């Protein structure tokens, strides 16, 4: 528990103090956000706000984790090393996207094919290593079965299909957070809640792990305590960053932050055997992603008609006249309800065994 508190606390301080420094550096270099002309006109005042704040989140989370891990005196586990690979690797893809936008002074960074190829490459390395990296008991960070609150019997996938499943989860989660990151503090606040849920889940799985507490309800999860430390570090990093990212935002996380955070959510779901439960824990991200899919599908099917005034969903409410801060707070409430429901379902399954 001490390691978890140290990791979260130091990561929070890292972004709380480090983001102020990052803002000064980014402003001095002119690394400001470009605003698309086809978006809500109220966003034009945000033009020039520093972006790439996700770098601070990544560095603070990694630093907080390493110090917290050092408190219990062991080398990082295979599970966390792989999650850090995914977290930082997708952050690098996002950084390249943000940097091209800023340096080329255009509203689009990496081409969609290049961006997706980068996500697939990072996800593929993660998947292959996570499937084959066994510990002394033959356990791997990721199992072959599809999971809800634990592996679902009879859902074991062949290796090729498992890799495809992992890539779908990573792409879906990373792009979901990316689409949500459209209003000040919205994605950051929702991420605090989602990663906080994984702190609880990993702690519970640590106390009910088959390796230490065998029984009919134990969890066959590898390295849950180490995962809890990393989850705490990312939660703290996002919480500290929210001080500067809340409305009116002094800095944006950019794709650097949204892609890395989304990828980490998928990684935690895979390693804690809660893949389908992520639909609830990341419910707000799912809802916003679904709004984009529905908008595009309906537009193509009806020859130009729209369900929403604008997608993603948060911009629909902006065009209805809702204040930005009102949308953000209400969407945070929705996110909190989703997360609470997800944790409740996770605990209910353990209590009832259903």
Legacy VTK file of the C-alpha trace (Angstrom):
# vtk DataFile Version 3.0
C-alpha trace
ASCII
DATASET POLYDATA
POINTS 354 float
0.000 0.000 0.000
2.866 2.406 0.760
4.266 1.953 -2.747
0.863 2.753 -4.237
0.549 5.946 -2.205
4.104 7.035 -3.039
3.615 6.422 -6.759
0.325 8.318 -6.902
1.524 11.189 -4.717
4.786 11.771 -6.550
3.124 11.545 -9.964
0.520 14.090 -8.837
3.247 16.474 -7.650
5.137 15.826 -10.861
2.343 17.096 -13.078
1.164 19.758 -10.649
4.627 21.369 -10.617
6.043 20.119 -13.902
3.133 21.291 -16.038
3.773 24.904 -15.003
7.329 24.573 -16.294
6.118 22.844 -19.456
3.677 25.664 -20.157
6.476 28.237 -19.945
8.736 26.220 -22.266
6.012 25.488 -24.816
4.816 29.103 -24.869
8.375 30.369 -25.367
8.749 28.068 -28.379
5.339 28.936 -29.794
4.045 25.372 -29.550
0.377 26.312 -29.453
-2.749 24.420 -30.456
-4.290 25.047 -33.868
-8.099 25.151 -33.934
-10.092 23.755 -36.849
-12.402 26.269 -38.499
-15.221 23.702 -38.820
-15.443 23.258 -35.041
-17.509 25.299 -32.564
-16.655 28.982 -32.901
-16.265 29.271 -29.119
-13.042 27.235 -29.444
-11.293 29.926 -31.494
-10.252 31.702 -28.285
-8.179 28.599 -27.446
-5.921 29.088 -30.445
-2.300 29.194 -29.318
-2.855 27.361 -26.010
0.172 25.090 -25.428
-0.312 21.431 -26.326
1.683 18.189 -25.926
1.028 18.273 -22.171
0.759 14.517 -22.349
4.542 14.439 -22.150
4.330 15.701 -18.571
1.744 13.039 -17.716
3.960 10.285 -19.136
7.163 11.440 -17.420
5.424 12.057 -14.086
3.664 8.676 -14.155
6.857 6.787 -15.000
8.821 8.677 -12.333
6.141 8.124 -9.696
5.961 4.432 -10.539
9.736 3.914 -10.404
10.056 5.585 -7.006
7.015 3.771 -5.653
8.355 0.484 -6.965
11.736 1.157 -5.367
9.937 1.403 -2.019
9.292 -2.351 -2.116
12.711 -3.132 -3.524
11.972 -5.262 -6.551
12.637 -4.947 -10.280
9.556 -3.999 -12.352
7.476 -6.983 -13.405
6.980 -8.179 -16.965
3.389 -6.920 -16.910
4.383 -3.353 -16.046
7.339 -3.305 -18.424
4.961 -4.241 -21.238
2.383 -1.685 -20.129
5.058 1.007 -20.052
6.051 -0.034 -23.572
2.447 0.439 -24.682
1.957 3.648 -22.683
5.148 5.338 -23.885
5.039 3.862 -27.397
1.598 5.250 -28.142
2.660 8.488 -26.466
5.472 8.710 -29.015
2.996 8.259 -31.888
0.860 11.023 -30.394
3.892 13.255 -29.905
4.834 12.927 -33.584
1.265 13.813 -34.529
1.236 16.879 -32.253
4.679 18.014 -33.353
3.812 17.863 -37.051
0.674 19.916 -36.417
2.686 22.574 -34.601
5.784 22.630 -36.798
3.853 22.537 -40.091
1.131 24.870 -38.786
-1.699 22.703 -40.072
-4.758 21.231 -38.339
-3.819 17.634 -39.208
-0.606 15.904 -38.130
0.248 12.356 -39.103
-1.774 10.984 -41.977
-4.465 8.591 -40.772
-2.732 5.568 -42.319
0.613 6.475 -40.748
-1.021 7.068 -37.378
-2.895 3.768 -37.485
0.221 1.934 -38.673
2.147 3.287 -35.692
-0.583 2.185 -33.291
-0.661 -1.276 -34.869
3.134 -1.616 -34.706
3.275 -0.721 -31.005
0.239 -2.881 -30.238
1.676 -5.831 -32.156
4.958 -5.784 -30.210
2.997 -5.499 -26.969
0.654 -8.366 -27.884
3.351 -10.798 -29.011
5.469 -10.226 -25.908
2.506 -10.298 -23.526
1.269 -13.609 -24.921
4.644 -15.357 -24.720
6.362 -13.927 -21.595
5.879 -16.681 -19.022
6.817 -16.565 -15.343
8.089 -19.498 -13.281
4.535 -20.832 -12.978
3.849 -20.618 -16.703
1.560 -17.577 -16.393
1.614 -14.887 -19.075
0.497 -11.243 -18.680
-2.346 -11.837 -21.164
-4.407 -14.998 -21.443
-5.940 -16.491 -24.587
-9.497 -16.204 -23.260
-11.868 -13.266 -23.619
-12.671 -11.848 -20.182
-15.334 -9.890 -18.330
-14.424 -9.828 -14.639
-12.190 -12.872 -15.187
-11.558 -15.226 -18.106
-14.795 -16.552 -19.617
-14.649 -20.354 -19.950
-14.797 -21.618 -23.517
-13.697 -18.334 -25.130
-10.039 -19.234 -25.724
-8.810 -17.676 -28.959
-6.128 -18.945 -31.340
-2.981 -16.813 -31.156
-3.674 -14.938 -34.407
-7.220 -14.032 -33.358
-5.968 -13.074 -29.906
-3.476 -10.626 -31.421
-6.262 -9.131 -33.553
-8.443 -8.817 -30.425
-5.631 -7.053 -28.554
-5.095 -4.633 -31.452
-8.819 -3.850 -31.618
-8.931 -3.069 -27.894
-5.845 -0.851 -28.069
-7.034 1.038 -31.148
-10.543 1.430 -29.752
-9.460 2.673 -26.328
-6.725 5.023 -27.560
-8.978 6.593 -30.184
-11.839 6.757 -27.674
-9.826 8.922 -25.280
-8.581 10.929 -28.240
-12.132 11.719 -29.372
-13.146 12.636 -25.815
-10.288 15.126 -25.507
-12.227 17.976 -27.100
-13.213 20.125 -24.109
-11.093 21.517 -21.275
-10.451 18.819 -18.696
-13.020 16.350 -20.051
-10.726 13.447 -20.994
-8.351 14.121 -18.094
-11.079 13.984 -15.454
-12.624 10.859 -16.965
-9.177 9.231 -17.057
-8.647 9.928 -13.343
-11.794 7.945 -12.574
-11.049 5.089 -14.987
-7.478 4.541 -13.800
-8.625 4.933 -10.205
-10.941 1.981 -10.841
-7.977 -0.120 -11.920
-6.143 0.769 -8.699
-9.052 -0.787 -6.808
-9.333 -3.795 -9.146
-5.618 -4.562 -8.972
-5.547 -4.195 -5.193
-8.496 -6.562 -4.863
-6.838 -9.057 -7.201
-3.630 -8.798 -5.158
-5.484 -9.775 -1.995
-7.450 -12.524 -3.770
-4.716 -13.867 -6.040
-4.469 -17.588 -6.742
-0.706 -17.491 -6.218
-1.082 -16.380 -2.582
-4.718 -17.067 -1.644
-5.878 -20.106 -3.614
-9.590 -20.777 -3.674
-12.642 -21.009 -5.944
-12.914 -17.223 -6.271
-9.232 -16.341 -6.636
-7.893 -14.438 -9.651
-5.381 -15.887 -12.096
-3.754 -12.515 -12.736
-0.022 -11.985 -12.977
1.690 -9.099 -11.102
-1.476 -7.365 -9.767
0.361 -5.389 -7.059
2.826 -3.967 -9.548
-0.061 -3.059 -11.853
-1.769 -1.290 -8.941
1.346 0.856 -8.404
1.406 1.898 -12.066
-2.347 2.544 -12.104
-1.925 4.783 -9.057
0.922 6.671 -10.738
-1.136 7.348 -13.881
-4.161 8.345 -11.784
-2.053 10.815 -9.796
-0.410 12.203 -12.935
-3.788 12.865 -14.553
-5.149 14.397 -11.334
-2.257 16.846 -11.075
-2.482 17.716 -14.767
-6.182 18.508 -14.348
-5.226 21.570 -12.267
-3.844 23.164 -15.434
-6.129 21.456 -17.963
-9.456 22.357 -16.328
-11.453 25.212 -17.857
-10.050 27.595 -18.901
-7.231 25.246 -19.897
-3.682 26.568 -19.716
-2.436 23.505 -21.613
-3.836 20.577 -23.590
-2.640 16.979 -23.351
-2.767 16.583 -27.143
-2.564 13.232 -28.888
0.585 12.620 -26.841
-1.584 12.201 -23.781
-4.826 10.841 -25.207
-3.287 8.000 -27.224
-0.998 6.930 -24.370
-3.788 7.010 -21.768
-6.207 5.122 -23.997
-3.617 2.479 -24.766
-2.839 2.090 -21.067
-6.549 1.564 -20.304
-6.672 -1.248 -22.853
-3.493 -2.736 -21.406
-4.888 -2.735 -17.875
-8.124 -4.351 -19.057
-6.202 -7.110 -20.824
-3.868 -7.807 -17.917
-6.545 -7.720 -15.211
-8.863 -9.973 -17.258
-11.525 -7.236 -17.441
-11.626 -6.668 -21.186
-15.416 -6.483 -21.610
-15.806 -4.689 -18.270
-13.825 -1.833 -19.847
-17.040 -0.947 -21.694
-18.395 0.175 -18.302
-15.211 1.522 -16.738
-14.525 3.567 -19.878
-18.220 4.109 -20.529
-17.908 7.800 -21.366
-15.207 7.070 -23.947
-17.424 4.351 -25.460
-20.424 6.684 -25.569
-18.499 9.451 -27.329
-16.892 7.035 -29.790
-20.308 5.539 -30.560
-21.657 9.018 -31.329
-19.008 9.446 -34.041
-19.667 5.995 -35.530
-23.431 6.604 -35.586
-23.011 10.062 -37.087
-20.802 8.838 -39.928
-22.940 5.749 -40.632
-26.197 7.720 -40.642
-24.664 10.460 -42.809
-23.591 7.924 -45.448
-26.820 5.907 -45.279
-29.123 8.922 -45.685
-27.075 10.915 -48.168
-26.064 13.752 -45.878
-28.466 13.792 -42.917
-27.134 13.942 -39.341
-28.239 12.553 -35.984
-26.243 15.108 -33.983
-25.499 18.703 -34.816
-21.834 17.761 -34.565
-19.825 14.762 -33.456
-18.201 13.823 -31.094
-21.157 14.095 -28.732
-19.760 16.879 -26.518
-19.763 19.293 -29.464
-23.433 18.535 -30.142
-24.300 19.999 -26.759
-22.042 22.989 -27.380
-24.019 23.786 -30.519
-27.225 23.445 -28.494
-25.941 26.345 -26.387
-24.650 24.538 -23.299
-21.694 26.181 -21.564
-18.455 24.214 -21.917
-17.965 23.839 -18.168
-21.549 22.550 -17.823
-20.936 19.858 -20.427
-17.643 18.830 -18.822
-19.046 18.527 -15.294
-22.125 16.621 -16.441
-20.028 14.287 -18.566
-17.744 13.740 -15.543
-20.849 12.724 -13.584
-21.785 10.276 -16.345
-18.238 8.923 -16.352
-18.334 8.513 -12.576
-21.606 6.596 -12.792
-20.136 4.276 -15.419
-17.006 3.673 -13.321
-19.020 3.073 -10.138
-21.214 0.608 -12.015
-18.149 -1.171 -13.382
-16.593 -1.531 -9.937
-19.934 -2.649 -8.549
-20.276 -5.348 -11.202
-16.702 -6.493 -10.552
-17.324 -6.807 -6.809
-20.785 -8.348 -7.295
-19.290 -11.117 -9.441
-16.814 -11.963 -6.664
-19.489 -11.954 -3.954
-22.034 -14.028 -5.872
-19.717 -16.061 -8.077
-22.053 -15.396 -11.028
LINES 1 355
354 0 1 2 3 4 5 6 7 8 9 10 11 12 13 14 15 16 17 18 19 20 21 22 23 24 25 26 27 28 29 30 31 32 33 34 35 36 37 38 39 40 41 42 43 44 45 46 47 48 49 50 51 52 53 54 55 56 57 58 59 60 61 62 63 64 65 66 67 68 69 70 71 72 73 74 75 76 77 78 79 80 81 82 83 84 85 86 87 88 89 90 91 92 93 94 95 96 97 98 99 100 101 102 103 104 105 106 107 108 109 110 111 112 113 114 115 116 117 118 119 120 121 122 123 124 125 126 127 128 129 130 131 132 133 134 135 136 137 138 139 140 141 142 143 144 145 146 147 148 149 150 151 152 153 154 155 156 157 158 159 160 161 162 163 164 165 166 167 168 169 170 171 172 173 174 175 176 177 178 179 180 181 182 183 184 185 186 187 188 189 190 191 192 193 194 195 196 197 198 199 200 201 202 203 204 205 206 207 208 209 210 211 212 213 214 215 216 217 218 219 220 221 222 223 224 225 226 227 228 229 230 231 232 233 234 235 236 237 238 239 240 241 242 243 244 245 246 247 248 249 250 251 252 253 254 255 256 257 258 259 260 261 262 263 264 265 266 267 268 269 270 271 272 273 274 275 276 277 278 279 280 281 282 283 284 285 286 287 288 289 290 291 292 293 294 295 296 297 298 299 300 301 302 303 304 305 306 307 308 309 310 311 312 313 314 315 316 317 318 319 320 321 322 323 324 325 326 327 328 329 330 331 332 333 334 335 336 337 338 339 340 341 342 343 344 345 346 347 348 349 350 351 352 353
